[in-house]
């Protein structure tokens, strides 16, 4: 299979490229800079609406991961515009280009996020649950809607709603490691907010599953089947690292440090189930948090 990947330099994208090439697939990267000689790359410039369409012919599948990092810097008005535009405009540009191809790809797996659901307490959320009403929920709705040109062209589109990706190489977990290893970790806010997570290896497996499973289209929750509260996550990470977790981060302090981002990423509760993955028989390698953390942190013998 010849797969086009956007966002290939990020945590998930770089791992996906290695996963696909190791599995015998051909990968072409869609990059913002000019393609390097000898590299399988196609240039695109979502800010200016420019994409090298001829380089997309002959692609079997696309995995679209590009987007502004939502967890870097405070959410100023400018930052929020970048978060939205990088996802919505970039996705629309890509899908418009795919729709114009003589031989379009059969499938597009386009990233979305469980931020679609907003802050929902202990409510169990599946793909058919209503969207939330906050900034991230609005972004996710528009992000998914931007794939419509590809759908109209007859491309099977999967909107993969990603939860928190567990990896020691980057993302939220990597940022937690230093304070937790120093014994400075603790619950955030009340600790009762649900965290829906997925091990990086399972996310790669879920992406491959979405690429090859014709029955999958539309929203698909990319989370492990056992979400946990922040309190449970904190205790489990502390046990795996064999460190105490006695220093909480009160909600007021989180808001003072991170602003609006604290409510959306640290204090919001999203209890999400991977119903569509399970219905199509995806087998999770790491369905439980303790096993996932031991694997990604290289702590196979941890209690």
Residue pairs with C-beta under 8 A, 6 or more apart in sequence:
1 25
1 26
1 60
1 61
1 211
2 25
2 26
2 27
2 28
2 58
2 59
2 60
2 61
3 20
3 25
3 26
3 27
3 28
3 59
3 60
3 61
3 62
3 63
3 211
4 27
4 28
4 29
4 30
4 42
4 56
4 59
4 61
4 62
4 63
4 105
5 13
5 16
5 17
5 20
5 27
5 28
5 29
5 30
5 62
5 63
5 65
6 13
6 29
6 30
6 44
6 62
6 63
6 64
6 65
6 66
6 90
6 94
7 13
7 64
7 65
7 66
7 67
7 111
8 14
8 16
8 17
8 27
8 29
8 30
8 31
8 65
10 65
10 170
11 165
11 167
11 169
11 170
11 171
11 200
12 65
12 111
12 162
12 165
12 200
12 203
12 204
13 63
13 65
13 66
15 167
15 169
15 200
15 204
16 63
16 65
16 204
16 207
17 27
17 29
19 204
19 208
20 27
20 208
21 27
23 208
26 40
27 40
28 40
28 41
28 42
28 55
28 59
29 39
29 40
29 41
29 42
30 41
30 42
30 43
30 44
30 51
30 66
30 94
31 41
31 42
31 43
31 44
32 43
32 44
32 45
32 46
33 43
34 43
35 41
35 42
35 43
35 55
42 51
42 52
42 55
42 56
43 50
43 51
43 52
43 55
44 50
44 51
44 52
44 93
44 94
44 97
45 51
46 66
46 86
46 89
46 90
46 93
46 94
49 93
51 93
51 94
51 97
53 97
53 100
53 101
56 97
56 98
56 101
57 101
57 102
57 103
58 103
59 105
60 105
60 106
60 107
61 105
61 106
61 107
61 108
61 109
61 211
62 94
62 98
62 105
62 107
62 108
62 109
62 110
63 108
63 109
63 207
63 211
64 91
64 94
64 108
64 109
64 110
64 111
65 111
66 86
66 90
67 83
67 86
67 87
67 90
67 111
68 79
68 82
68 83
68 85
68 86
68 87
70 83
70 136
70 261
70 265
71 172
71 175
71 261
71 265
73 79
74 258
74 259
74 260
74 261
75 83
75 135
75 259
75 260
75 261
75 264
80 135
83 139
84 138
84 139
84 142
87 139
87 142
87 143
87 146
88 139
88 142
88 143
88 146
89 146
91 110
91 143
91 146
91 147
92 146
92 149
95 108
95 146
95 147
95 148
95 149
95 150
96 149
98 104
98 105
98 108
98 149
98 150
98 153
98 155
99 149
99 150
99 152
99 153
99 155
104 150
104 153
104 154
104 155
105 155
106 155
106 156
107 155
107 156
107 157
107 158
107 210
107 211
108 147
108 150
108 155
108 156
108 157
108 158
109 158
109 160
109 207
109 210
109 211
110 143
110 144
110 147
110 157
110 158
110 159
110 160
111 160
111 162
112 140
112 143
112 144
112 159
112 160
112 161
112 162
112 219
113 136
113 140
113 161
113 162
113 163
114 125
114 161
114 162
114 163
114 196
114 221
114 223
114 270
114 272
115 132
115 136
115 137
115 139
115 140
115 264
115 270
116 131
116 132
116 136
116 137
116 140
116 141
116 144
116 161
116 219
117 125
117 129
117 131
117 132
117 137
117 270
117 272
118 131
118 132
118 133
118 134
118 136
118 137
118 268
118 270
119 132
119 134
119 193
119 263
119 264
119 267
119 268
119 269
119 270
120 129
120 132
120 269
120 270
120 271
121 194
121 269
121 271
122 194
122 269
122 271
123 129
123 271
124 271
124 273
125 221
125 270
125 271
125 272
125 273
126 221
126 272
126 273
126 275
127 161
127 218
127 219
127 220
127 221
127 275
127 276
131 137
131 140
131 141
134 263
134 264
134 268
135 260
135 264
136 264
140 161
143 159
144 159
144 219
147 157
147 159
150 157
151 157
156 214
156 216
156 217
157 217
157 218
158 210
158 216
158 217
158 218
158 220
159 218
159 219
159 220
160 206
160 207
160 210
160 220
160 222
161 219
161 220
161 221
161 222
161 223
161 272
162 198
162 203
162 222
162 223
163 195
163 196
163 197
163 198
163 221
163 222
163 223
163 224
163 227
163 270
163 272
164 171
164 172
164 173
164 195
164 196
164 197
164 198
165 171
165 172
165 173
165 197
165 198
165 199
165 200
165 203
166 173
166 197
166 198
166 199
166 200
166 292
166 293
166 296
167 173
167 174
167 199
167 200
167 296
168 174
168 177
168 296
168 297
168 298
169 200
172 265
173 296
176 185
176 237
177 241
177 297
179 185
180 237
180 238
180 241
180 243
180 245
181 241
181 243
182 243
183 243
183 244
183 246
183 247
184 247
185 234
185 237
185 238
185 243
185 245
185 247
186 234
186 245
186 246
186 247
186 248
186 249
187 230
187 231
187 234
187 245
187 248
187 249
188 230
188 234
188 248
188 249
188 251
188 254
188 266
188 267
189 230
189 249
189 250
189 251
189 254
189 266
189 267
190 230
190 251
191 229
191 230
191 231
191 234
191 248
192 229
192 230
192 231
192 269
193 229
193 230
193 267
193 268
193 269
194 227
194 228
194 229
194 230
194 269
194 270
194 271
194 272
195 227
195 228
195 229
195 230
195 233
195 270
196 221
196 223
196 224
196 227
196 270
196 271
196 272
197 223
197 224
197 227
197 228
197 233
197 289
197 292
198 206
198 222
198 223
198 224
199 224
199 285
199 286
199 292
199 295
199 296
200 296
201 285
201 286
201 295
202 224
202 284
202 285
202 286
202 292
203 222
205 282
205 284
205 285
206 220
206 222
206 274
206 277
206 282
207 222
209 216
209 277
209 280
209 282
210 216
210 220
213 280
215 280
216 276
216 280
219 276
220 274
220 276
220 277
221 272
221 273
221 274
221 275
221 276
221 277
222 274
222 277
223 272
223 273
223 274
224 274
224 284
224 286
224 287
224 288
224 289
224 292
225 273
225 274
225 278
225 284
225 287
226 287
226 288
226 289
227 270
227 271
227 272
227 273
228 236
228 289
232 289
233 289
234 245
235 245
236 289
236 290
236 293
237 245
237 293
238 244
238 245
239 290
239 302
239 303
240 290
240 293
240 294
240 297
240 299
240 302
241 297
241 299
241 302
242 302
242 303
249 266
251 262
251 267
254 262
254 266
254 267
255 262
255 263
255 267
258 265
258 266
274 282
274 284
277 284
286 292
286 295
293 299
294 300
294 302
